[in-house]
Amino acid sequence: MTGQVEGKVALVTGGASGIGAAVAELLAQEGASVVISDVDELKGPELAAALGRAGHDAIFLHQDVTSETRWADVAAEIEQRFGRLDILVSNAGIGILVPSIVEMSLDDWRRQTAVNLDGVFLSVKYCLPLMRKRGGGSVIMMSSLAGLRGSATLAGYSATKGGVRLFAKAIAMECAAAGDGIRVNSVHPGIIDTPIWRKDSMGAPSGQNAPVDPEELARLATPLGRAGHARDVANGVLYLASDASSYVTGTELVIDGGMFAGTAPRRP
Ligand code: NAD
């Protein structure tokens, strides 16, 4: 099936890399005009240009999702250029690993929360009015398996992703009560092979994390025995963005190779 989001306008935050880039690419291939926003001024414009060369409609906007003033500008730019917004994918995120919570600095906790939680709050605050003007839309918030269950070393990250999970449900109820035609859902990836694992600090500024090999981790931890691809998550986002999910709101889509379901020891 093609054209699943034909004629719609989508904003993907953190769209320059990994899951966000795969989402931007798939939504564009399925007919949406895509706004890629990110702090990465190299990969973001490159991806928008590559999608343009492939005949799709995509632009890049530089955006730090923690900046409220920039959110106001981004929403205004989208309205001016496209006159509408149908799909919001609040995807930008960082992960700060700490050996123990007692070693986590307050600055790191605040940075973790600013990107993963404040950024999602601001995305909704500034994009809902745009969506409401056109009578509906789909908001997809990128949570994590770490927003469903705890992981040692990821307490701060888990706090933000658990927050995103319930924030999505609360906004889904607010939109349903308003009858504004906006659906809101969260996505919960497990171990997905993206650059986040190989960044010194999983995208965080302090540089304290050692890079992790997601494939090795997933071989042991995942019932399906492998890491997921960014496209696996993008396929779920496409479903939630498209009219195929028109009766789906306030739910959580887990894309994790079976990790949340249980353990499946492999026979040699
Ligand atoms: P990634 O590092 O490849 O991509 C994240 C993108 O977000 C980058 O392009 C980065 O520049 C951008 N970003 C970071 N801080 C930003 C900010 N302040 N403003 C705007 N953009 C910013 O990582 P990914 O794996 O593609 O992660 C995407 C989302 O998926 C994140 O929310 C992450 O927590 C979530 N997630 C990832 C995995 C995984 O295994 N890869 C698992 C569960 C959840």
Residues whose N, C-alpha, C, O or C-beta is under 5 A from the ligand:
A	BS01	NAD	G14 A16 S17 G18 I19 G20 S37 D38 V39 D40 Q63 D64 V65 T66 N91 A92 G93 I94 V115 M142 S143 S144 L145 P189 G190 I191 I192 T194 P195 I196 G203
